Amino acid sequence: MIKFKQYVLTDEDFENLRSLIYKTCGIHLSDAKRDLMHARLSRRLRQLGIESFREYYQFLIRGDSKAEMVQLMNAISTNLTSFFREPVHFEYLTKEGFSEIFAGPQSSLRIRLWSAGCSTGEEPYSLAITLLKYLHLRNPAGMDIRILGTDISTRVLKEATSGVYSEDRVAKIPEPDRRQFFDKFKRGEGHYYRVKNSVKNLITFRRLNLMEPFPFKEVFDLILCRNVMIYFGRARQESLVNKLYDCLKPGGFFMIGHSESLTGINQPFEYIMPTIYRKKIG
Ligand SMILES: C[S@@+](CC[C@H](N)C(=O)[O-])C[C@H]1O[C@@H](n2cnc3c(N)ncnc32)[C@H](O)[C@@H]1O
């Protein structure tokens, strides 16, 4: 049996690392996450051949360790997601949201949608499928439609970009949609599903830390930022919500997760229904 080196995470190590994580990406790790931090980062220390958490922290705060900060985010972020999670948002888009977006004052059919904190891609792919169905699968070649999927973790973005999912992860997608939007293939003992290019081609994935300035030149018709802010402190939530507001077109929609709320946050959004907001027109 292989024996792994056991690392000790002292109170000081835990505090140092969690405040560095909070400063960098806004994620607040509660005391209950101590074991999780220990387990996930021990693996990283082993890979790097580093002797202790203290040494790892010193390595991280040195100016030349940007790449390791990315690895740290990969290790500690929580990436739970699924296709058509919180379906009420996709239903709302189909029934009302998309028709408002497509009939908006800027009906040039230059449509920009953003899944902020997209994890392994299920959310932007669900959005693309909902949109294609709304358009009756019309080839959107004549329209300029782009969906952006961003996340802080390069690990999840790699998976999102591949667009390949095991059978259990697509199980809840109705069979006709699965056939329409995925190619099934066998690998080893299992069956997998690859998102078809008609869906994939609508989406661009890139790394973006929501705590940093946004690099966008254009504004969005819709931003989904669901189950991301839940890990942030209040001040960070408020500043992020206002930053996202500035990135929307007038009339643009903003959706958050059902365990999140804008209550108590100073922000200018118009309330549509629980978890759905809109930027005021004019
Ligand atoms: C729980 S997942 C939610 C995924 C998807 N939005 C959903 O609701 O199913 C949260 C995602 O937010 C990302 N995240 C956390 N902090 C972030 C930050 N500061 N900038 C960008 N993404 C972040 C995590 O890496 C993770 O993939």
The ligand as a Gaussian input file, in Angstrom:
#p B3LYP/6-31G(d) Opt

LIG

0 1
 C      -21.892000      25.995000      -7.480000
 S      -21.238000      26.451000      -9.040000
 C      -22.694000      27.056000      -9.857000
 C      -22.709000      26.699000     -11.317000
 C      -23.940000      27.178000     -12.081000
 N      -24.004000      28.614000     -12.145000
 C      -25.203000      26.616000     -11.490000
 O      -25.960000      27.333000     -10.838000
 O      -25.450000      25.413000     -11.656000
 C      -20.374000      27.970000      -8.646000
 C      -19.268000      28.318000      -9.630000
 O      -18.812000      29.650000      -9.373000
 C      -17.412000      29.692000      -9.593000
 N      -16.832000      30.832000      -8.866000
 C      -16.671000      30.993000      -7.544000
 N      -16.057000      32.150000      -7.274000
 C      -15.835000      32.759000      -8.451000
 C      -15.243000      33.993000      -8.839000
 N      -14.742000      34.825000      -7.945000
 N      -15.196000      34.299000     -10.158000
 C      -15.706000      33.447000     -11.073000
 N      -16.274000      32.257000     -10.791000
 C      -16.334000      31.928000      -9.479000
 C      -16.929000      28.346000      -9.072000
 O      -15.674000      27.985000      -9.615000
 C      -18.060000      27.409000      -9.494000
 O      -17.791000      26.750000     -10.702000

